[in-house]
Amino acid sequence: MSIQQADPKDLEYLPDVLTIFVVGASGDLAKKKTYPSLFDLHRHGFLSERTTICGYARSFKSDEDFKAQIAPYIKHGTEEEKQKFLDICIYRQGAYDSTEDVAKVFKELEQREADLGTGKTNRLFYFAIPPSVFVPIGKSIKEAVVDHPGPRLGWTRLIVEKPFGKDTASFQELSSAMGALYTEDYIYRIDHYLGKEMVQNLVILRFANAIFEPLWNRNHIKSVVITFKEDFGTKGRGGYFDSYGIIRDVIQNHLLQVMSLLAMEPPVKVTGDGSANFVRDEKVKVLNCIEPVKWEDCVLGQYMAAPDGSEVAYTEDPTVPDDSVTPTFASMVLRIKNPRWDGVPFIIKAGKALNERKAEIRIQFKNAPGAAMMFGGQAISENELVMRLQPDEAVYVKTNVKSPGLATKPIVSELDLSYKERYDVELFDAYTRLILEVIRGRQATFVRDDELKAAWAIFTPLLHQIDKEKIKPIPYEYGGRGPAEADKLAEKVGYSYRGNYTWSKKESIGEQEI
C-alpha cells in the first residue's frame, strides 16, 4: 500500500514528533531487519517528517561509522532516499543496565524533539537484543525516560524480539520481571511470521469466503501440514542455535502462531476497535485445547555433511559442541481436542540444511465419497488447499479434473493464485508491516503473554524429556529431505501422498515434498 492509498485515520500520527530508540543497533538483527524496514516506511511516507532514529548499543562508534555499517543493508530506493533516511539516524553508546547512560542520551533526544516542533511526541523502543538483557535495559528506560513523561508526550511503546524464554518456567520469570516494569499495553512481542503477507491473508481467506468456512472442520478435513524448510545450516549462529534447537527456535513460535490462526474460532472482529483482543482471545482458546506433544508423535533429526563435502555437519561448526544432540529438524503431530478439530492431525515440520527453502500450509480434505466407484475403481486424489508463505507467495487448490482428450480419466490440476503473476505490487517485508502496526497501536498481530504461557505448556514436557534424556537425533544428509521417519509419521497419522501430481509453478518438485 502506498501512502496515497492509506485510510486517513491510519495516518493521524504523521504530524507528531517520533523518536525511535533501537537498542542493540550494532547487532545483526538491527542491521539486516530493523533498519531496512524503517527505511521502507520512511521512503513510502509512513514515518513522520519529524522522526529521529537513535541507535543504542554498548560498542563505541561515531555516527559516520554506524551509518557506514547499516548502509549496505538498505538495498531499495534511490540514493537520495537513502541519504534522507541516514540523515535522521544517529548512534549513541551506553550500557544496558545504566539508567545514567540512557538518561544522558535522552537529554539530547528531548532537545531534538523540542527543536522538531510543537505538538505531541511519540516514542518507540525496539529491543533488538537477547532476552537476557530485556530487563536491565527495560529498567533503565523506565527509570530514565518513562517515569518522566513530560507535558508533550503522546504514546510510548516497546517492541521485544523472541525468544521469550526456553520453557514455561523461564518464560514466566521473564514475563513477571517485564510485567513489574510495564503493563501489557506497552509491550509488542514481535513474531515476524505474523507479518508475512500470506499469514495475514489467512484470516481473510477463511472468513471472507463462503466456500471455505463450512469445510473448515473435522467433517471435511483429513489432515493439516505446516512446513518450514531452510536450505542452509546455522550460518555462524551455531552457538545461539545450540542452546535452543529447532523446536524452540521455529516450531514453538512461528509455526504455532500460524496454526493458531488457522485453527481458531471466528473472532468478533479482526480489524477496528477491540480487534486485538478479539483475535488473541480466540488464539488462546485454541492453544489451550492442544494436548502436550508426546514423544511417540515426534521425529528429531540433525544434519550431517553434504555428500560432496561442500557443507559440514552441524557438530563440525566450531561454535557447536562435538557431542551436541540439539535437533536441527523436527516433525511432530499436534492434536486439538475441541469439537471443530478432534481427530484431525496437525503435522508440524521444520528443519535446516534441507533440499529447499519454503514455508507452507497444506490442508488435505477427505476423499470424495463414492468417487472411486463412479470412475471404475481409479484412484482419486484428495483435494488440497495449499498456502505458500515463502518464497513466491501463492494459494492454490488441488482439484480433480478430466484429462484432456477422449478418455474420461480424472487427473489432478490446480486453481492457482500466484502473487507475482497476479499483482504488480511491492510485497513488504514482515518487519516493515509489523513496525507500522506498532506505530498505529494495533496489537492483534503481536503475541500476548497468555498466548505464550499456553504455547509453552504444549512443548515444555517434551523439551524437558529431550534435555534430560539427551535423546540423540536421527542423522540426515545436508541438502536432503530430512529423516525418512518423518514421512512415515505423517502417513501413519493420516496424511496421504499419491505421487501423481507436480505443482505447475515448481518444476520437478513432487507433492511428497511436505
N, C-alpha and C positions, 0 to 999 in steps of 0.2 A: 504494500500500500504506500502511495506517495502522501506527502503532507497535504496535497490538494484534495485527496480522496477521504481524508480522515474526518470523522464527526467532530464538529466544533467543540462539543462537550469533552472530547478526549484531548483537547489541546489547551484547556483552561490554565494549565501550569506554565505555559510558554512565557508570559510576561514576567514571571517571578525570577529572582536570582536563584541559581542552583549551584551548590558545591558538592562535588563527588569526590570522596576520600577513599582511594584504593589502597587498602592495607595488603602488604606483600607485593607491591608493584614491581619489584625486581625479579619475581619468580616466573616460571614458565606459564602458568595459568593466566596471569595478568597479561603477559606479552602475546600469547597465542589466542586468547579468547576475549578477555575483558576489554583491552584497549581497541582491538579491531572492531568489536561490537559497538563500543561507544563511538568510534569513528563513523560507522554506518549510520547510527542515529543522528550524528552531527551533520553529515553530508546530505541526509534526506530531510533535515529541518525539524527533527523531533527532539532536539535539545534546545533549551533556552539560549538566546543570544548572550545571556548574562551568566554563562556557565564557566566554572573553574574546575579542572580535574587535577587533584593533588595526589600524586603517588607517594606512598609512605612505606619505608622498609628500614631494615637495620643496616644495610650496606651504604657506604659513602659514595655519592655520585653527584655530579653537577647536573643542572637542568639539561645542558647540551649533551652530556654523556647519556643521560636517561632517554632523551628523545632519539638519539642515535641508536639506542638499544631496541626501542619499540618500532621505529620507522620501518624496518624490513618486513614486519608482520602486517603492516597496513597496505594491502595489495590492491584494493579497488579505488576507484575515483581518480580525479585529476591531481596533478602536482599542486595546483592552487588549493584544492580541497584539503589535501594532506597538510599543507603548511598552515592553513587556517585552524585545523584541528590541533596540530602540535603547538600552535601559539597559545592555546588555552590550557596546555598541560604543564605542570610544574612537578618537581620532585623534592621531597624533604626526608631527611634521615632522622631516625629516632628508635628507641627501644619500645617493644610492645607492652612491657609491664611498667612503663614510666608515665604517670599522669603528668609530670612536669614536661616531658618531651612533647606529648600530644598538645598540652596547653600552649606551649611555645609556638607550635605550628599554627594552632587555631587563632592565636592572637594576630598573626599575619593574615590568615584567611578572613577573619572578621573585618579587617581593614579593607581587603579586596572586595568583600561583599558590600560594604558600605560605599565603596567607590563605584560599584557597578550600578547603583541606583537605589531608589526608594522602593517600598513595597515589601512583599513577603520574601523571605529567604528559606529555601528548602535544602535539606542535607541528606545525601545518600552515602552510606558507608558500605563498601564492598570488601568482605573478608576473603581475599584470595590467598588463604593461609591454611596450614594444617589445623585440625580441631584442637590440638594440644595448646595452641595459643589463642583460641577463641576467647576464653575467659579473661586472661591477662589484658588483652587489647580492649575487650569489651568493657572491662572495669575502668581502664584508663580513659576511654572515650566518654563513659558515663560521668566520671568524676570531673573531667576537664571540660566537657562540652555539653552533654545532655542535661546535666544538673544546673546549667547556667544558660537557659534558652535565649534570653534577650527578648525585647519587645517585638522584633520584626520576624521572629522565627515562625515558619509555617509548619511543615512536617519534617520528621526525622525517621529514616528507615534504614534497616540493616539487611544486607544480603549475606548469607553464610553458605559456604560450599560443603558438600559431602566430603568425607564420610561422617555420618552422625553417630559415632560410636562404633564398637565392634560386636556388641551383643546387647541384650536387654539391659544388663546392669550398667555398662559403660555409657549407653545412651541416656539412661535415667540420671546418672551422675552429671553428665554434660548438660542435659536439659534443665536439671534443677539449678545448676550453677548459673546458666544463662538466664533462667527464669527469675532468679533472685535480682538480676540486673535490669531485665527488660520484660515487659509484658508481651504477649503473643502478637499484638497488633504491630509492634515494631519489627518483628523478625520475618524475613522472607527466606526460607530454606530452599535453595535452588537445586533442582534436578533437571539438567538441560534436556533430558528426554521429553519432559512435559512441554518444552517449547518447540519441539520438532513439528514441521508442517503437517505430517500425516497423523501424528498423535493428536494434535489439536483438531484435525479433520474427523477423527474417530467419533467424537460426540455428535457432530452434525450428521455423519453417515448413519449412525444408529438411530437417532431420534427425529431426524427431519425427513426420513424416507419410510413410507408405509410398508414397503416391501420387505424391510429388514426386521423391524422390531417384533412383529408377530412370530418370526422364526428364531428369535434370539433366546433360546431356552433348550432345556434337556430333551424336549419332544422332537426337536428337529436337528440339533447339533450333536455330532458324534464325538468330536474332539477338537481341541484348540491347541495350536503350537505357536509359541512365541520364541523367535530365534534371534540371537546376536552372534555374529561371526566377525572376527578380525583376521586379516591375512598376514599379520606381523606378530612378533613376540612382545616382550616387555619394553623393548627400545630404551634401555638405560634406566627404566623405572623398576628394575627387579627388586631393589631394596625396599621400596614402598610397597610394591605389589605383594612381596612375600609375606608381609605382616597382615595382609588382608585376604588374598585369594579371590578367585573369580566369583564365588557366591556373594561375598561382601561387596566386592568392587562393582559388580554389574547386576546380578540377579536380585539381591535384596532391595535395591533401589530402582534402577532404570526399568527392568523388566516387570517388577512387581507393580510399579506405577502404571505401566501400560495395561497390565492385566486388570488392575482395579478399575480403570476407566472402561475397559471392555466389558467387565462383568457386573458393574454396579447397577442398581435400580435407577429408573429415571429421576433425576433431581427436579425440584420445583422449578428452578431456573438455572441456566448456565451462563447468562450474562445479566448485567444490571444489578440493582441494589440487592444485597444479601446472597448473591450467587456464589461467592467464595465459600461460604459455609454450607450452602445447599449442596454443592458439588462434593466438598470434602466430607460432609456428613455421610453421604452415600458411599464414598470410597472406604471410610472407616467401617461402615456396616458390613460391607462385603469382605474386608480383610479379617474382621472378627469371626467370619464364618469359615475361614480356611483352616484346616487342621494342620498342626505342625508336620513338617516334612519327615517322612520315615526313611531310614537308611535303605530299606529294600526298594524304595522308589527313587533311588538316586544312583547315577553313574558319574564317577570322577575320573579325570584324566590329567596328564602332564606331558607337555610336548618334548619330544626328543629332537635330535639334529635332523636337518633336511637330508634326504638320501644322497644328494650331490655334494654335500658338505658346505653348501653356501650359507647355511644358518646353523648356529649352535643350539644345543639343548638348553632347556630352561636352567638347569643346575650348573651349566657351564658359564652362565652370566656371572661375572666377578663379584657382583653385589648380592648374589644368592648363595646361601649355604649349600655345600655339596650334597648334604643328606636331606635337603628340603623335601617335604611331602605336600607342599602347598599345591592345590589343584589349579591348573590353568584352563580347565574345561570342566563343565558340569552340565548334566542333563537330569532333570527331576520332574516328578509328577506332583502337582498340587491339586487338591480336591476341595471344592466349595460345598459345604453342607447347608444349602438352603433350597427352597422349593424351585427356584429357577434352574439351578445348576447341579443338583445332586446326581451323581453318576457320570458327569462329563469330565474326562481327564484334561487338565491344563498342563501341557508338556512345555517346560521352560528349559531352554538350551542356550548356553553361552560358552564361547571358547576363544582362545588366542591361537595364533600360528596355524590357522585353518586354510582351506583352499580358496576362500574368497572373503571379501568384506561385504557384509549386508546385515540388515536388521529387518525383520518382517513379522507380521501376524498372519497365521494361516488357520482359517476356520473351516473345518471339514463337516459337511452336512451328512445326514444319514442317507442310505440308499433310497432311491425312488421305489416305492412299494410295487412289486409285481413287474418291474420293468424287464428283468432278465427273461421272464416267461414270455412277455409280449414280443421280444425280439429274438426268439429262437434260442434262448439259453446263452446268448452272448454276454460277456462281462460288461457291466455298465458301471462306469466310474462315478464316484461320489462327486457332488458339486463342492467347490471350494471357493470361499471369498478370501482373497489374498491382499493384504495391505503392506506394501513395501515402504518401510520407513526411511531407509537409506541403502545405497545411494540411488539416484534416479527414482524419486518418489513416484509411486503408481498404485492404482487399485485395479484389480482385475478379478473376474468371476469365471471360474472353470465351469463350462457348461457342456452338455452332451448335445451334439447336432448331427444331422445326417451327413455322411461322407459325400463329397462331390461325385457325380456320376450316376450310373444306373442302379447300383446296389443300394438297398435300404439297410445301411450299416451305421450304427452310432459311433461317432468319434468325438474326441474332446477338443474343444476350442475355447476361446475366451472372449468375454466382453471386457474391453481394456480401456482404462483411462491412464495414460502415461503423461505426467505433468509437463515434461519438457516439450512434448509434441502438441499438447492441447493449449497450454497457456504460455504466452510470451511475456512473462513477468519474472522479476527477480525474487527468488525464494531466500529469505533472510536466514542467517544462522540462528540457531535456537537461542543462544545467549543474547543476541540482539533483541529478539522478541520478548524475552523474559525481563531484561533490564527495563525495557519500555513499560512492561506491565507493572514493575515496581514503581516507576515514576508516576504512573497513573493510579497507583494504590490498589491494584487488583490482586488479591491473594489466592484466587482459585487455582492458579497454575503453580502454586508453591505448596510445600509439604508441611502439614500441621503436626504438632507434637504427638497428638493421639494416633495419627496415622503411623508415625514411626514406631510408637510403642506396639501397635498391633502388628506391624511388619516384622519387628524383631522377634515377637512371640512365635512367629511361623518358623523361623530359621534357627533361633538360639539353641534349642535342644540338639539339632543335627550338627551345628558348628561346634558345640562343646564335645559331642561324641567324636567328631573328626579330630579335634585338637587333643583330646585326652588319649585316644587310642592310636594316634599317629597313623591313621589309615593311609596306606600307600595308594596313590592314584595309578590308573592304568596308563602305561606309556602309549603315545601315539606319535606318528611322524609329523614333523614340521611340514605344513602345506597339505596335509591330508584332511579327512573329514572328521577326525576325532575317533574315539574308540568305537568299534563296531557294536559293542554292548549297548550304546546309546540308541542305535536303530532298533535293536531287539526290544529294548524297554518301551519305545514308542509303539511298536507293533503289538507288544504284549498288552498294553492298556487300551488299545483301540484305534490307533492311527493306521489307516490303510494306504499302502503305496502300490499303485497299479503299474507304474513304469511305462505307461503308454502315451506320455504327454511331455512336451517341452514348451515352456513359455516362449512365445514368438519373439520377445524382446531379449531373450537370454539364450543365445545360440549354444547348443551342446551342453546346456545345464538341465538335467532332468529333475523331476519333481521329488525324487528321493533326497534332494539336497535340502532337507529341513535341518 
